[in-house]
Structures are given as C-alpha cells and as structure tokens.
Amino acid sequence: MARRLRITLDGVEAVARLHENAAPKTVVRLWAALPLEERLRHVRWSGDAGYRMVSKLADSTHLADNTHTVENPVSFYPSAGIVFRWEHGEIAFCYGQAQARDHMRVAAWACHVGTLEDNAAAFLDKVQATASEGAKPIRLAREAEG
C-alpha cells in the first residue's frame, strides 16, 4: 500500500499519495518528519502555488555534492501536485500554472513527491485563497492505514 498524507489546510482536509517508487529518498525524508504543523503562504515568484519552508527538511548538500540528483524532477509543477526542493526544505502545492523558481534562479528543479487525490479541489481552493487572504495553518500527517 502506498504511503499517503492527510493534509489539513485552514479546516479543509485532503489526502495525497506519495510517489515512493519515483522519489524514494524524498518520500523517506518527508515521512520521517511527519507530522508537520506550519503556515502555508502563497509563492512570490513561482505562479499558482502555496508553499512552506521547513528548515528541518532542508539539505543544501544533498544536490551540491554532485552524488545526488533530483528524484522525479519537474520544473513546471503539475496541478494537484506536491513538490519538494531539498535545498530549501520547501514543500509546495500547485493549483494552476507554477514553476520551480526563486529570486536567484529563473528556473530550477523540484521533486514531484506526491499527488492530491481525495478532496483536491476544495483543498486547492484554500491554497489559492492564500494569495488574497494571507498565510493559513496547514498540517501534514501520516494517513492511517485502513
């Protein structure tokens, strides 16, 4: 059975499937850090997505030592996708057109670590609302196996 996340954003719950086969190291790192309680804010440079930097997930040496590559790499974020950038410990949730970029790079690579499956539309409406309403509380936890 695939590992799944239960994500609650400002009172709306969704479930996401993690891509264990395509991104095994990234999934293990994220899974070990759960549960996470943060505040999701809207991206500044990337487009239609919300994000959170989680310092305990950051590992700038992971890619800098040239022995690791980005697993399941994407530059453009898939809608309903969960992406992760090792160098920042950034987790992002995409609701439209978005790309891995920041104030230092026009384009970068991120790991497509998961996909929202249950209640995605309502969850992504809340992500989009962060653009006009500001940061919202988010909780990521392991989904109980059924």
C-alpha positions in Angstrom: 0.0 0.0 0.0 1.3 3.4 -1.0 2.1 5.9 1.7 -0.5 8.6 1.9 -0.6 12.1 3.6 -3.6 13.6 5.3 -3.3 17.3 4.8 -5.5 19.9 6.6 -5.4 23.4 5.4 -7.5 26.0 7.2 -10.1 23.3 8.1 -10.2 21.6 4.8 -8.8 18.0 4.6 -7.3 16.3 1.6 -5.4 13.1 1.1 -2.3 12.7 -1.2 -0.5 9.7 -2.5 3.3 9.8 -2.2 5.4 8.7 -5.1 7.6 6.1 -3.3 8.8 4.4 -6.5 9.8 7.6 -8.3 11.1 9.5 -5.3 12.1 7.1 -2.6 14.7 9.2 -0.8 12.5 12.3 -0.8 9.5 10.3 0.5 11.5 8.8 3.3 12.8 12.2 4.4 9.3 13.7 4.3 7.7 10.7 6.1 10.2 10.8 8.9 9.5 14.4 9.6 5.7 13.9 10.0 3.6 15.3 11.5 4.3 18.9 10.4 2.3 21.9 11.6 3.2 25.1 9.7 1.6 28.1 8.0 1.2 27.9 4.2 1.7 31.1 2.3 1.4 31.9 -1.4 4.5 31.8 -3.6 6.1 35.0 -4.8 7.9 34.1 -8.0 6.6 30.7 -9.0 3.0 31.2 -10.1 -0.1 29.4 -8.8 1.0 27.6 -5.7 1.3 27.8 -2.0 4.5 26.8 -0.1 6.2 26.3 3.2 9.9 26.2 4.0 10.6 23.6 6.6 14.1 24.1 7.9 14.4 20.6 9.3 13.8 19.2 5.8 16.4 21.4 4.1 19.7 19.8 2.9 21.7 22.1 0.6 24.5 19.5 0.5 22.2 16.9 -1.0 22.5 18.3 -4.5 25.7 20.3 -4.1 27.9 17.2 -3.6 27.1 16.0 -7.2 26.3 12.5 -6.0 22.6 13.0 -5.8 20.1 14.2 -8.4 16.6 15.5 -8.0 14.2 12.5 -7.9 11.2 12.6 -10.2 12.3 16.0 -11.4 9.9 18.7 -12.6 10.5 22.4 -13.4 6.8 23.1 -14.1 4.6 21.9 -11.2 1.8 19.6 -12.1 -1.7 20.8 -10.9 -2.7 19.0 -7.7 1.0 18.1 -7.3 3.1 18.2 -4.2 6.7 19.2 -5.0 9.7 19.4 -2.8 13.0 21.3 -3.1 15.8 19.9 -1.0 18.0 23.0 -0.9 15.3 25.0 0.9 13.2 22.2 2.5 10.3 23.7 0.5 7.0 21.9 0.1 4.7 23.4 -2.5 1.1 22.6 -3.5 0.1 23.7 -7.0 -3.4 24.8 -8.1 -2.6 26.1 -11.6 0.5 27.1 -13.6 3.6 27.2 -11.5 7.3 26.6 -11.9 10.3 25.9 -9.6 12.0 29.3 -9.4 13.1 31.9 -6.9 14.8 35.2 -6.6 18.1 33.6 -7.5 17.0 31.4 -10.5 14.6 31.9 -13.3 14.1 28.1 -13.4 15.1 25.3 -11.2 14.2 21.6 -10.5 11.9 20.2 -7.8 10.9 16.7 -6.9 7.3 15.7 -7.7 6.9 13.9 -4.4 3.1 13.4 -4.3 -0.3 14.0 -5.9 -3.5 15.1 -4.2 -6.3 12.5 -4.7 -9.1 13.0 -2.2 -10.9 16.3 -1.9 -8.2 18.0 -4.1 -10.5 20.8 -5.5 -11.6 22.1 -2.1 -8.0 21.9 -0.8 -6.6 23.7 -3.8 -9.3 26.5 -3.4 -7.8 27.1 0.1 -4.3 27.2 -1.4 -5.4 29.7 -3.9 -7.0 31.8 -1.2 -3.6 32.4 0.4 -2.9 34.8 -2.5 -5.5 37.3 -1.2 -6.1 36.2 2.4 -2.5 35.5 3.6 -1.0 32.6 5.3 -3.2 29.7 6.6 -2.5 26.9 9.1 -1.5 23.6 7.5 -0.9 20.2 9.0 0.6 17.2 7.2 0.3 13.8 8.9 0.5 10.2 8.0 -2.8 8.8 6.7 -4.0 5.9 8.9 -4.0 2.7 7.0 -7.4 1.2 6.5 
